[in-house]
Amino acid sequence: MLIKTDNGLTCLSVLLLSASVQSQRRSLGKFQEVFAWKQLTYNIDGQIDEEGRFFVQYNNVPMGVELVGERLFVTVPRRRHGIPSTLNYINMKTDSNTRSPSLRPYPSLGQSRDLTSVYRTRADECGRLWMVDTGLLEIPDAPQQVQAPAIVVYDLSTDKQILRYQFKESDIPAANTPTGLASITVDIGDDCANAFAYVPDLTTFGLIVFSLRERDSWRLNHNYFYLSPTAGNFRIAGQSFQWSDGIFSLTLTESGADNCRTAYFHPLASFEEFSVSTCVLKNKTAGQDSDFWRKFSKVGDRGQDSQSTMHGYHAGTRTVFFAEIGRDSVSCWGTGQVLTPNNVVILAQDRQLMSYPSDLHVTGDEVWVMANTLPRFGYSMLDTNEYNFYIYRGYVNNLIAGTVCENGFSKRNY
């Protein structure tokens, strides 16, 4: 017997619809497509602002992705007019059977106006969602600094904003610095109040450190934060260009005997990986030490065209995963091995389906990836008749099985 549902569909129809959606989704290597869009849509009740620019569909390009519980957070930085909400989510419980679900503004449409532009988010084990609000409308030829750049934190149990920490003048050395505050990494100490956030500045080549307990921040500078001049040429999505992005992503290992972690980091325009102890980063006077420069190390080289946006560390296998924009791929490296091109494994690669992986985050034992074809949007035109934006999920043990990453952690003592 067929039973009518509230919206008039039969149970059989719902099952067939779900199966149809699943059949449209693709696998890419050992990654599974979770969602894909030709263009983004929003659950905004059809509201339009007085200037008629509340929603310009083409201008909405997703940048960041992160799963927290049953919510998948998706960020859309305001790089053009017509972005209804910069911080959004997908309800994984209700929307997972839709290939291209509408984004829901977080916490709500009204409250989402508190944020100007967010590139990526990171959640901590204390139930908080961290981000940098650049405060900047990055409209080409007409940028507008709407509010001061700041670290913003939400309590995910109440969906309330519990912190907006405005960066100090000494943290922001130039007018264009906010354009480079595109990621954040959170480091929790012995309790939730003892937290630090690390904010790379890819534009003016620095690292901002924030202490939650002290409500204070400081800026560190080092030559390893700069671009490599031999890695600035790109060809992505059919576009050739040159970028000069410096330090872009920072990921943390587990704590050592000194209660500090190893922070791996890299500039975007680079094939190299570097490291430093968080004991150094959390010391606000470390930059004044005569041997400060020597406390940073070059870890190794990933290989030609391996420029990477974000990377993430999986503690259980001591594996680092890289979102490589230069090779349209996701790769891995087992940290127990020397970082050389031979020890970096490409796990998924495709010029269209993995064009510009803009975010990568390790959540539990899963790797989540956003790919958004950004260079084509910036330098040419997106084809809105084809899929342009993708979110993928892969399981760590499955991804590294049978590769040199699988046993790469066993050769080093921690």
Steps between C-alpha positions, in 0.01 A plus 500: 500500500625849411463759777472871428750727670425854615623652174300260285786273400470130559754318712603312189548827314716637781715188493536519124588870521766428761646220289502729197690770687754249629555364150586850373777540755847403399798339659838661449777265598396384845305819564123510468315804377263623771356808330546686171359822356485671166411816693417552866151558634392615845213442733432873547120523457535706185613817676656771285673815622409851393790517252400176331841347571411271787553192287700492178519127443806492275712692752460237774808274514538268802843493663503307828341178626488339843279231653392549861241251622207505258593838353734550209626858508564667164654845470454745213736799535371831371728549200216641290158659553197281559615261775201452736700334779871431541457223761251224421424138571334193352287280723650157440200329654242652267699605192740212445285346227515817292799535269484880495333615824426863579726664757348619827647820650658447841380558764209663314462740212469799732789403727720409205525871421739532798767343279646674198721240334624161623727268300527189719386376842644260755316334789666397826431218745326747732201546271610831352529614139793735425556722197655825383262767378716708266247783525572569133276510196752395233318659211744531206621859462271610786597318822332620818618431855158477665629410846832418662635148437440274798498148637140389552387202705154340526370264767353217292271385781320835510593638156600823672804710420715489814807688381596767253865588553611792287860470389741761632660756272832322542340180362390671177805674348342609170165599356491186285587260785133398561487347150752243620325381818352197330538219756521428872637211709390440860722354773330390824716460810413337833151655506266683268598842634865434417467524124714656231417585141753531220406723206729497194529825307568400141504857367754672726677181607450462872333283762261643759471311829201552730468391862141450614593503868698824475274658235819612330669450164845541350655478157800288400712539190740256337650450154327162475167684487584646157426360157757305303576691177536174307150383596293804403397388151166320478284341233162400643159455334648603167632828640867600525595756763752591767419527871709618793307351795712436808426292810157349444434197719615371837416157645587353840623164623411349837668643813846381596666459838537879524122544453565672169427386146687508174345752264545415133449793264560612143455799272259446214760598238745233612581131461654486848373421849631655822451442872531666839405407855188665637711574809663764281174632357333533842790704640409860422863615544653216295565731206740699716727201567830501314452140389132539403572440130670167568196356677327457165587206277461402139325161498538416133368535145173359362604516134451707187161677463394391849379843614245444776223698659397322821640191666390290798662258742348169611634403843404132485724431200724807527420582140478844340253554213557783251253682273726552199376767263804468275422137416118509539536236767496385860817334625638347819831474684580273796689724741732220611671516162714774354287740297613441143302473176533120515326492839204712390209301356230652279171353623257670260563717196281653230524825302127562523368309800786608730574839346634729771444308824446809716456331837595174665424401856554181698192433714534191718605227259367680192654743253263763361592699188346795315590561134369819338668574163598844637753606232242457225261721699771761555661511156236370260138382536338205670277285283179499701369207298758270656592418857757743640509439877558167674521367854670165557547266793756224546581265789859526619580129528342432163682791335850400612457122476771345286700824470826615660287727720350198674815406688673835481447581865674193646856606428521804724502525877267755659 
